[in-house]
Amino acid sequence: MDADTVRSVAHDNGRGFDPSRAYEGRGLRSMRERSARVGGELKVESAPERGTTIVLRAPLTRHLLAKSLHERIGGLAPFRRTRNSRGTARVG
């Protein structure tokens, strides 16, 4: 990954699913569409009873910097930087 790329990872240790199967609904399809809209790539790793990891990798362009991620791909709550009990920064 280089300085012109943003990478976001979401992981849970929940029920998981088989990503090769077609599912009703818009969740993953919508995330893939929004990723493509910003020139990014969405990778989904999951297996039944093993949780899910979703990785978004997208170019960090001037246009993307000029608009918030929320405005650009819509529907996501903006991230905010907070401090945990150890005083280290985290995004959540």
C-alpha positions in Angstrom: 0.0 0.0 0.0 1.3 3.4 -0.8 0.6 7.0 0.4 -2.0 7.4 -2.4 -4.2 4.6 -1.2 -6.6 4.3 1.7 -7.3 0.9 3.3 -10.2 0.2 5.6 -10.7 -3.2 7.3 -13.8 -4.4 9.2 -13.7 -7.8 11.0 -16.0 -9.7 13.2 -16.0 -13.1 14.8 -19.7 -13.8 14.2 -21.5 -16.5 12.2 -19.9 -15.8 8.9 -21.3 -16.9 5.6 -20.3 -18.4 2.2 -19.4 -15.4 0.0 -19.6 -17.5 -3.2 -23.4 -18.0 -2.7 -25.9 -15.5 -4.0 -27.8 -13.7 -1.2 -30.9 -11.7 -1.2 -30.5 -8.1 -0.2 -28.3 -5.2 -1.1 -25.6 -5.2 1.6 -22.5 -6.6 -0.2 -23.7 -5.5 -3.6 -24.2 -2.0 -2.4 -20.7 -1.9 -0.8 -19.1 -3.2 -4.0 -20.9 -0.6 -6.1 -19.8 2.2 -3.8 -16.3 0.9 -3.8 -16.2 0.9 -7.6 -17.7 4.4 -7.6 -14.5 5.7 -5.9 -12.2 3.5 -8.0 -11.7 1.0 -5.2 -11.7 -2.7 -4.6 -13.7 -4.6 -2.0 -12.5 -7.9 -0.8 -14.8 -10.1 1.4 -13.4 -13.1 3.3 -15.9 -15.2 5.2 -16.8 -18.8 6.0 -19.7 -20.2 8.0 -19.0 -20.1 11.8 -15.6 -18.3 11.2 -16.6 -14.6 11.0 -16.1 -12.1 8.2 -13.4 -9.7 7.1 -14.1 -6.9 4.6 -11.2 -4.9 3.2 -11.8 -1.7 1.1 -8.8 -0.4 -0.8 -9.3 2.8 -2.7 -7.2 5.5 -4.3 -6.8 8.6 -2.2 -7.5 11.2 -4.9 -7.8 14.9 -4.7 -11.5 14.6 -5.4 -12.0 12.1 -2.6 -10.1 14.4 -0.2 -12.1 17.4 -1.3 -15.4 15.7 -0.3 -15.9 13.6 2.8 -16.1 9.9 2.3 -19.7 10.1 3.5 -20.6 12.5 0.7 -18.7 10.6 -2.0 -20.1 7.1 -1.4 -23.1 8.0 0.7 -24.8 6.3 3.6 -21.9 5.8 5.9 -21.5 7.5 9.2 -18.4 9.7 9.3 -15.5 8.4 11.3 -14.1 10.3 14.2 -10.8 10.0 16.0 -11.0 9.3 19.7 -8.6 8.4 22.5 -8.8 5.2 24.4 -8.0 4.7 28.0 -4.3 4.3 27.2 -4.3 7.7 25.4 -3.6 6.2 22.0 -5.7 7.4 19.0 -8.2 5.1 17.4 -10.8 5.6 14.7 -14.3 4.5 15.5 
